[in-house]
Amino acid sequence: MIQADRVTRTTCPYCGVGCTLELHVKQNFIYKVTSPFDSPVNHGNLCVKGRFGYDFIYHPNRITTPMARRYLLQNDYQGALWKTRYHAPELGNRSLTNGNDSPTPWDWVETDWETALNLAADRLTHIYQRDGSDAMAVYCCAKATNEDNYVLQKMFRALFRTNNVDHCTRLCHAGSVVALQQSLGTSAMSNTASQVMLNDVFIVTGSNTTENHPIIALQMKAAVRKRGAKMIVVDPRRIELVDFAELWLPLKPGTNVPLFSAMAHVIVKENLVNWDFVRTRTEGFEGYVESLEKFTPEYAEAICDVPAENIRQAARLYATAKNAAIYWGMGISQLSHGTASALSLVHLALLTGHIGRDGTGLNPLRGQNNVQGASDMGAMPFHYPGYMLVDREENAVQWERLWKVEPGGLSRKLGLTTTEILEHAHEGGVRALYIMGENPMMTEPNLNRTRQHIEQLEFLVVQDLFLNETGVYADVFLPAASFAEKDGTFTNTDRRVQRVRAAHPPRGQARPDWQIVCDLAKRIEARLGRPTSAGWDYAHPEQILREVAQVNLDYAGITYERIEKVGLQYPAPTLDYPGTPTLFTETFPRGRGRFIPLDYVPVMEQADDEFPFILTTGRVLEHWHGGTMTRHSVIDQVYPEARVEIHPADAEIHGIRDGDPVRVRSRRGEVVLRASVTEKTTVGVVFIPFHFVEAAANLLTNDALDPQAKIPEFKACAVQIFPARETDLPNPEAILRRGRY
């Protein structure tokens, strides 16, 4: 039996649940992961990713040495034109894997940190001085720590004077964020996930919680089994939670607004409204009620394909419960009307008063380990840390003082979102992009168009663990430390700030993200002649968090000492404040909760004779996000290939059997993969997970945007399905060699 040299307590790097991990280390190698039973988040439970998905740290294809393209090392800046002359993925790592080929300016060359950082600083500064702040943009990272994200957005705002700062929240819960901000003045989960055990009734919608947030799903099942809570599942797929549900409402993808507005219609017409709550804590009720008139259950049934009586039953269950809550995922937000979808949920809580108490609330389940924290740290184009709007003078002044920027120096102009940044990658637009840990060449919609945009960038810096689908387009690659090789904090889906600790030193020459950014920022600062500005000499990431807390008062009472063991839920405005598990007990940040009249807007693409199926996308239990981590883990062997789920009735009509190769085509692209014939999906709806580069679902998805949240419509697009030949299936090894490694 192996005896550990040490056991390091840290936080899981996968989904937003934020489970506590114990990393058992022997000779600087993690050989086992467990979880302590005293964790208030997961009580010793872990999913397959948390328990076994750590070995990507040691994968032989991890990049642990800085790299730059040959043209940069030769000071041939016209070499950037080789991006359009050569297809970047096919040259991805040529200089490292095929040294006998004739060298080209686009070959990778391993180098040292001094050279790589100086090259990045030179080119970024040159482009900024030539083209101005609008030419600069950055993607922060929901997988990185709070401290990493804070210093990166600070660098681009304080040095390059741009708000072109965003991260993957734009691609997951941006609709939820905007809706909650509009109605309540906040954007975070209102309660703690474990409070599901206090629910009498709860709605789960747009979330395959069992696979996306497995530990929260365990608590949901326990609430049903042990406490007799009634669960209502609203989802176009027959997810596992349906087996525990009192009601399943299998709506068509993208029809959330009519369904939840019909529930609100029932609550009003049957006088199930909490009138005291509406009178004392809300506004806009009269106008909202007028807008509900057409949303009868029968009207919703005609659109959603959910029986009107089931809608009535769901409304009565939710409204008459003592404690009811709503939990939702990206099936609500990832739509061209994602903001309206989330608002339709907010309205239900305001009508019934099921918010502001333990066991109630509005609870968006955040997808990545630190998407909440990255948002809190200002990794968004419209907000400084603490959700302070960048176009308000009083907010900019506070950050100018803290960062020692001259008065008026910070931009008051709203920045570009992730999708807009790449759309503006052209002459006269965005010329330089810095990407920390994100992989837009897997996560953006309409990937063929994304590829065209990314090839137009003049200069791209990628800071990551692997040379993934995006990294192969980079000019400079900076190798980052993994979660187990650095200190910092993550903030989970229910606002709990928790410690991240290094279990052993970084592999090779890899460095923690915050150290890379600060080292680069000092070089840029010197080139810009701003020696007295922001300050980048942090000795430890705790100093970064304390700097955040000087202005972002939600974090003012959070110190590493206070969160040493179990973490603390913000807001924590003072050092003796106990944290805030439940928000809005007396008021909302904007004062009164606001009702906002809605209308039904269909998804941008409806099924038709040419494209008869609606495709929806999502995750599977064994994988995560763009696959950069899990597909370099042993758990890739458990779920090694993408499959398209199709209902047996649809499969029979199209002559498709389980396991057959099929071609799925949309108006934007096509993929070939095997079929999974299953009743998990509904007639007319097919499902593809988005983790697999060899059958990238986002080659198919629609890049139509929500006009308010600017989130793409990942969850609904029209597709065709044809039988394919075995020889049509892609060769995963060839694709991974070219595009990932």
N, C-alpha and C positions, 0 to 999 in steps of 0.2 A: 504493500500500500504506500502510495506517494505521500510524503510528509511535506506540507507547504513551508516555504521559507517565510511567507507572510500572506495574510489575507487582507485585501484592500476593499473597503466598502465604497461603492460608487453608484451611479445611476445609469439605467439602461439607455443605449443610444438609438433605440428604434422608435416605437410609437409614442404618442403623447401621454400615455398612462404614467410613465415615470417610475417604473418599478426599481426597487433597491436591489443592487447586485452585490455579491461577495465574490471577488476575483481571487482565486487560489493560485499563487505564483510560486514557481520553483525555477531557480536559475534564470530569472527574467523571462519566464514563459508561463502564460496562463494555461493551466491544464484542466481547470474545472471552474464552473460557475454555480453558485448556490444563491439563496436569498434568505435573509433573516426573518423570522416569524414576527419580530417586533416592528416591521415596516408598516406604517399606517396606510401605505398605498396598496401593497400587494400581499401582505401577511404571509410571505414565504412562497407564494405562487409565482411561476414564470411560464411564459409561452415558449414555443420551440425556438424562436429567434433569440429571446433573452437568455435562454439556457445554453444553446448550442451555437448561436450565430456570431461568435466572437473571433473565430479563427481567420477571418479575412485579414486580421492584423499581420499574420505571418505568411500570407499568400506570396509565392515567389514573383508574381507579376506586380506587386506593389512597388511604386516608384519612391525611392528613398534618397535620391540624389537630384539636385536642381538640374534642369535641362533648358537649353535654348536652341533656337533654330540657327543653322550655320550662317545664314545671311546676317544675323545680328552680330555674331562674333566677328564677322568680316567687315563690319560697319557698312554693309551694303543695304541701306534702307529701302532701295528700290526692290529688294528681294521680296518685299511683301506682295508684289505682283504675282509671285509664284503661287499664291493661294488660288488665283483664278486660272493659272496655267496647269496646275496639277490638282487632282482631286484629293483633298487633304486626308480623308480616312484611309485611302489606299497607300499613302505614304506614311501613315501614322507613326510607326516606330522603326522605319526602315533602317536608319543608321545604326540601330542597336541590334537588329535581328538579321540583317543581311549586309554585312560590312563589305562584301565583294562588289556590290553595285557601285556604279559611278556616282560620286557625291553630287548632290544638288543643293542649292541654297536652302531648300526646305527640310533637309535632314536634321534630325535631333542630334545634339552634342551634349554629353554630360559635362557639367561645369561645377564651379564652387559657388557658395552663397554670395560671396562678395561680387562676383561677376554677374550672377543672375539678378541680384537686387539692383545693381548699378544699371544694367541694361533696362530693367523694368522702369526704374526711376527716370532714366534718360528719355525713354520713348514716351512715357506718360506725361512728363513735364513738357517735352517738346510739343506734343499734340495740344495740351492745354494752353500753352503760351501762343500757339499758332491759331487755334480755332475757338478757344474760350470754353467756359464751363459746360455749355450745352453739348459739347463733343465728348464729355466724360460720363461714364456710367458704371455702376457696380451692382452685382448680385451678391447680397449677403446670404447666410446659410442657416436653415432651420435645424441642421444637424450639429452645428458648431455651438460653442458656449455663449452665454450672455456677454461675457467679457470680449470674446472674439468679435461678435457682431457689433458691439458698441464701438470698439476702436476702428473697425472698418468703415462704418457709416460716418464716424467722426472724421476720419482721414479725407473722405470724399467731400464732406460738407465744409470742413475747416480749411482744407488746402486747395481743393479744386472748385469750391464754392458752387456745388451742384446738389440738387435734390433728386437726381436720377439714381435713386437708391431703392432697391426692392429685394424681395426674396420670395420663396415659394408660397407664402400665404396668398399671393395673388392668384395662385393656381389651385388653391384648395378652399379656404374659408373667407375669401375677400367679400363675397356676398353677405355672409353672416356678420362680418365686422362692420360693414357699411350699414346694414339693417339695424344692428344693435346700437351703433353710434347715433343713427337718426332718431330712433325711438326712445332710447334710454340714456344715451350719452356715454356709453361704455362699450367694450367689445369682448370682454372675457366671459368665461363660464360663470354663472351666478352662484353655483353651489359646488359641493364636493361630490365626486363620483360615487363615493361610498354611501352617500345619503340616499341612494336608490333603495337601501334597506329600510328607509322611512316612508317610502312611497306606498300609497294605496293603489294608485293607478299611474302608469307612465307610458308615454308614447316614444317609440324608437322609429325614426324615419330617416331614410337616406343613409343608413349606416348598417353595414354588415358587421356588427359589433363583435361577433364571435371570431372573425378573422382579422379585423382591423384593430380592435382594442380588446384582446381576449380576456384580460383580467377584469375589466369592467363588465364584460359579458358574464363572467362567473358570478359577479355580484348581482347582476340582473336575474340570472336563473335562480340564485339563492333567494332573492326577494319574492319570486313566484312560489318556489317550493316551500320555503320555510315560513314566510309571512302571509302567503295567500294574496300577494299583490297581483293586480290585473295589468297585463302588458298588452298594448296595442301596437302592432307592427305595420308600418306603412312603407311598402317597398315593392317594386315590380318583380323582384326575384323572391323565390321561396327560400329565404335564408334560414339557418338553423334555428334562430330565435322564434320563428313561426311555430315550431313545435311546443313552445312554452307560452304562446300568446292566447289571450282571450279572443282577440280579433286580429285578422290579417286583412289589410286593405291593399290589394295588388294593383295599384294605380299604373297608368301608362307613364313612362318616363317624361318628366317635364310638365306634369299636370298638378303640381303641388298647390298652386294658388287656388284653383277652383275647389279642390278637395278640402283644404283647411279653411277656406272662406265659407264653404258650405257647413262645416262644423260650427263656425262662428254664427252663421245664420240660424242654425238650430238653437244654439245657446241663447241668442237674443229672442227668437220667436217663442221659445218655451220658457222664457223668464228664468233662465238659469244663471243670469249675470250676477256677479258679486257687486251690488250697487254701491255699497260703502266704499269699496276699493276704487271703483270707477270714479265716483264723485270726488274723493279726497286725493287720489294719487295719479289721475290721468287727465289728458286733454284731447280734444278732437273727436270725441265720441259721436256726436250728432252727425257730422259729415261722414264718418266712417260707417255708421249704421245705414245711412242712405245708400252708400256704395254696395252694401251687402244684399240689397233687395233682389238682384238677379241671381245670386249664388244659392239657389235652392238646392237641396240634395239631388233632385231630379236633373237639374241643369248640370251639376257636377258629374252625375252618373253618365250622362251623354258624352262628356269629355274624357272622364277618367276611367270608365269601364268598371267602376266600383258601385255595387248596389246602393241605392239611396238609403235603404233601411239600415245598412251597415254603417253608413256615415252618421245617421242619427244615433245609432247605438254608441258609436265611438264618442260623439259629442256629449252624450248624457253621462257616460262613464267618467270622462275627464272632468266635466264641469261639476259633478256632484261628489267627487272624491274629497276627502278631508285634506290629503296631501297628494298633489299630482305634479308631475314634472315632464319635460320634453327633452329628449336626447337626440341630436341629429348629426349627420355626417355630410359628406360632399355630394350626396344625392340631392341635397337641398340647394347647396351653394354653387355647384359647378354647372350653371345654366346661364343662358343669356338674359334670364330674368331671375338670377340667383338672389338678388337683394329682395325682390318681391316675395320670393319663396320663403326666405327667412322671416320677413315681416309678417307673413301670414301665421307663423308660429308665435311670434311675439304677441300678436293680437289675442290669441287664445289665452295666453297667460294674463294679459291685462284685463280681459273680460271676466276672468274667474278669480283673480287675485292669487293665482298659484305662482307667486314669486315673492321673494323677500322673507321667506321662512325656511327653516330646515325641512328637507324632504320635498321641496318644490323646485321651481326654477326653470331657466332657459339655459341649456347646456350643450353648446357646440363641442363635439369631440374632436380635438385637434389631432391632425394626422401624424405629425412628426414630433420627435422627442423635444425639440425646443422651438417649435413654430410660435408658441405663445411668447416665449422669452425673446426671440428675435424681433417680434413685433413690439414688445415692451421696450426694447433697446433702440427703437427708431429705425429699424431696417425696412422703411416704407417711404414712398415718395412724398407723402402728404404730412408726415408727422415726425417730429423729433422724439427722442425717448420720452415715454410717459404720455404718448398720444397728444402731444402739444402741436397744434397745426403750424406748419412752417410759414404760412402767409399771414400770421398774426404778429404784429410788431413786438408786443410784450413777450412773446415766447422766444423769438429770435434774439432779443436783447439778453435774456437770461443765459442762453447758450454762448453768445458772444463773450459775455463776461467770464464764464467758466473756462472757455477754450482760449481766452486771450486773443480774440479776433477783434479787429478794429470796429468801431460802431458802424453799422450798415454793411459790414463785410459779408455776412452770411446771406445767401440767396433767400428772397421771399417768394420765389416762383415755385409753384407746385411742380414736382418732378414727373418723369415718365415711369410708367409701370413696367414690369418685366416684359410683357408682350409688346408694349409700345417701344421699349428700348431697342429690340431687335428690328422692329418695323422701321425705326429711324436710323438703321445702320446703312448709311449711304453718304455720298459727298454732300457736305453742308449739314449733316446730321451727326449721329453718334459715330465717332471714329475709334474710340478706345473703350474697351470693356474689361473689367476685372471680375472674375467669377471665383468665389470661395465656396467650394463644396457642392454647388448646384450642377445639374446636368440637363440644360435645356434641350439638348439634342435627343433626349428621351422624354422629357416632361412637358414640353410645349405642344400645343395642338398643331395639326397640319405640318408635320415635320419636313415635308418636302419644301414648303415655303420657308420654314425656319432655317433649313440648310442654305437656301439662297441668301437669306439675310446675314447669317453668321459669316459667310464667305466674303461679305462686303466690308467687314470690319478691317480697319487698318492695323490695329494692334489688339491682341487678346492675351491676357494673363490668366492662367488657371492655377488655383491653389487647391490641391486635393490629395487623395491617397493613391488613386489609380489614374492611368491615362484612359479615361472612359470616352464615350461617344462625343463629348464636348471637348475633352482635353486634346484630342487629335487635331483640333483646329487652332490650338494655342501657338503663340510665338515664344512665350516663356512659361515653363511649368515649375511651380514651387511646391515641394513635397511637404505635406502637413502631417502632424502627429494625429493619431487616432484618439478616441475618447479615453482609452485606457493608458494613454501616454502623456496626459496633461491634467492640470488642475483648472477648476472653474465652477460654473453653476449652470444647470438647466432649470427651466420653469415648465412644469407639466401642464396638462390640460385644465386642471382645476386650480391653477395659479400657485402651486406649491414650488417654491424655490429650493432646490436641493443641490448638494455638493457633488461635484465630479472630481475624482482623484486619480492621479497617476499611479498605476500599478507597477510600472517599470519604465525605464528610459525609452525615448522614441527609437524606432528602428533606423539604422543607417544615419543619414544626415537630416532626417525629417525633424521639423520643429513645430512647437505649438503655434496655432494660427495667430494668436495675439502677438506673439513675439515676432513673427514674420511681418505682420502689418506694421508694428511699431518701428521695426528696423527700416522698413521701406519708407515709412512716413518721415522719419528723420532725414533720409536722403533727399526726398522730394522737397521737404521744408528748406533744406540748405540750398537746393537748386533754385527755389523760388525766392530766396532771400528773405525768409520770414523766421529768423532765429529765435524770436521771442513769442511765437504763437503757441499752439495748443499744449505741447508738453507730452512726451512719449516715453519717458524714462520710468516705467513702472517696474518695480522689483518683483511683484507678485500679482496675480490676477485679482486678489482681494482689493488691492488699491484701485483697480479699475471699477469694481462694483461700488466702492465707496464714493468714487467720483460721480457715478451715475446718480447715486442717492442724494447728492447735493441739490439736484433740481427735480428729479423724478421722485416725488415724495412717497409714492406707493412702495418704493424700495428703501425708504429712509431708515427704517428700523431693522433692516436685514443685514446681518454680518455673518462672516464665516463661522464665528464662534457660536452664534445663535442657531445656525442650521447644521451644526456639526454632525448631528445624529439623524434627525427626522425631517428637517426642512421646515419651512414656514410659509403660510399662504398670505400673499399680499392682498389688499393694502395692509402695510405695517408701517404707519407714519412715524413712530417713535421707537426708540431702542427698548422700551419696556412694553410695547404693544404686543398682544398675544397672537396676532394674525387674524385673518377674517375668512373663516370657512364659508359663510353665507353673506352674500351682498344684498343691498337694497332693503334692509330691514325697516328703514324709516323713510327713505327718499331715494330718488334716482340721481345720478350725477348731473342730469340736465334739469332736475327739479321734478317735473311730472312726466310720467310715461306718455308717449304720444301715439295716438292712433293715426295711421296714414292710409287713406283710401287706396284700394288696389283694383286693378283690372286684370283680366286674363290675357296673357300674351303667349301664343303657342311657341314651341321650340322652332328654331330657324329652319330646320329640315323635317318635314313630315314624310312618313313612308308613302310611297306611290307605286305605280306599276313597274317602274324601272328599278327602283330601290325599295323593295317591299318590307325590309326589316329595319327596326330601330336598334342601333348598337348603343350599349352602355358599357362603361369601363370601370375598373376598380382594382382592388388588391386581392391577393390570396394570403392565407395564413403564413406560408413558408417564406414569402418574399416581401420586399419593402421598397417602395419608391422606384427609382430608375434601375435598381438592381446592382448598383456599384458595390455595395457591401455584401448582400446576401448571395449574389451570384459568384462571389469569390469565397464562399463558405461551403462547408460540407453539406449544409442543408439545401444547397442547389440540387444535390442528388435526389432529394425527396420529392421535389417538384421541378423537374429539369426542363420542361418545355411548355410553351404557351398552348392553350386550347381554347376554342370558341364554344361556348355553351349554346345549344340550340334545343328547343322543345321537341319532344318526339313527334308531335303532329306536324310541325314544320319540316322536320328531318324526313319524315315519310313522303311528304309531297315532293321534296327535292331529291329524293333518292340518296339520302345521306345516312350512313350507319355510324355507330360509335367507333371512333378511332380513324375514320376515313380522313384523308387529306382534303381540304377544301380551300377555295380562294374566296376571300372576303374583300369586297371592293366598295369604296365610297367615291364621291366626286373628287377626292383629293389624292387618293392613293390606294394601294392594295397590299394585302399580306396573304401568305399561304401558311396554314397551320392545320393541326388535326382537330376534328370535331369531337365534342363531348355531348352526347345526346342525353338530356337530363330534364326532369321536371322541376329542377331548381330555378329555371327561368320560365317565363310565360310565353304564350303563343304570340309571335310577331316581334319578340324581343330577344336579342342575342347579347352575349357578354364576353368580353376579352380582357384579361388582366394586362396591365401596362408595364410589366417589369422586363419584358423579353425583347432584346434588340433584334433578334432574328425574326420576330413577328410583332413589330412595334405597333401597338394599338393606336398610337398617336400619329401614325401615318394616315389614319382614317378620320380622326376626329375633327370637329368643326372649330375654326378659330373665330367664330362670331363671338362678340364680347357683350357682357352686361354693360350698359352705358354708364352706370353709376360705379360699380365695383371694378370694372374692366377685367372681369374673370371670364375665361373662355367656356364654351359650352361642351365640356368633355362628356357629359352624361347623356347626350342624345344626338345621334346623327343617323342619316339614312344610308343603308348599305345593301348590297347584293351578296348572295352566297352561291357559289357554284362548286360542284365536285371538281377535284383536281387529281393529278397523278402523283404517285409516290415520288417520282423524280422531280416534281415541282417543289417539294418541300425544301426549304433552305438548309444549307449545311451550317449548323450552329458554330462548329469549330472554326470554319473559314471566316464567318462573320465576326466572331469574337476576336480572332487574331487581327483582323483588319480594323474593326471599329472600336474594340474595347482595349486591346493591349497595344 
